[in-house]
Amino acid sequence: MTGTMRQDDRSARERVELVDTLLERVEALPDEEGRVLAVELARALLDLYGEALARITTLVAQTDPAVGDRLVEDELVTHLLLLHGLHPDTPQERVRRAVEQVRSRTGVSGIELVGLDEGVARVRLPAGGCRASGAAVRAALEEAVVAAAPEVTAVEIVQDAPAPAFIPAESLFRQVGASGGRGA
């Protein structure tokens, strides 16, 4: 092995899309027996490779935890770890990191993870003051959270109430000027 990646991230994403397309084609096959056999074959291969990946991650963690940290930073490796339930970070840690990335990318301060309970991630989104549109930020949050933690079944956006406009009470009354007339 040379130490270089065999595929860049773009190529890996294309390969994932190809796998998805092929699975869709298998599921659409008219021959039910062939479809079931193909799905069982794919599942058996996934299980086999998942077991191998579990052994690799265990060996890496025992040998050099820093390498494990670097592996988690790789997009494709992270997806494989998630697929096989091997990701070393808790769902809450992964969701918190995803929220921080959206906050950084959008420039919207105040976005924060409120909690993660029973598969529902609650994320606070500040009212107003967003440079990006609210709908775009919501979509980015939902996409990032589900990608980081596929076990999350829903993303609930908790919108802060807008701060009430403060109007000094004295400004509500017109003042009477020294000449007896009304002033503004």
Order of alpha helices (4+ residues) and beta strands (2+ residues): alpha-alpha-alpha-alpha-alpha-beta-beta-alpha-beta
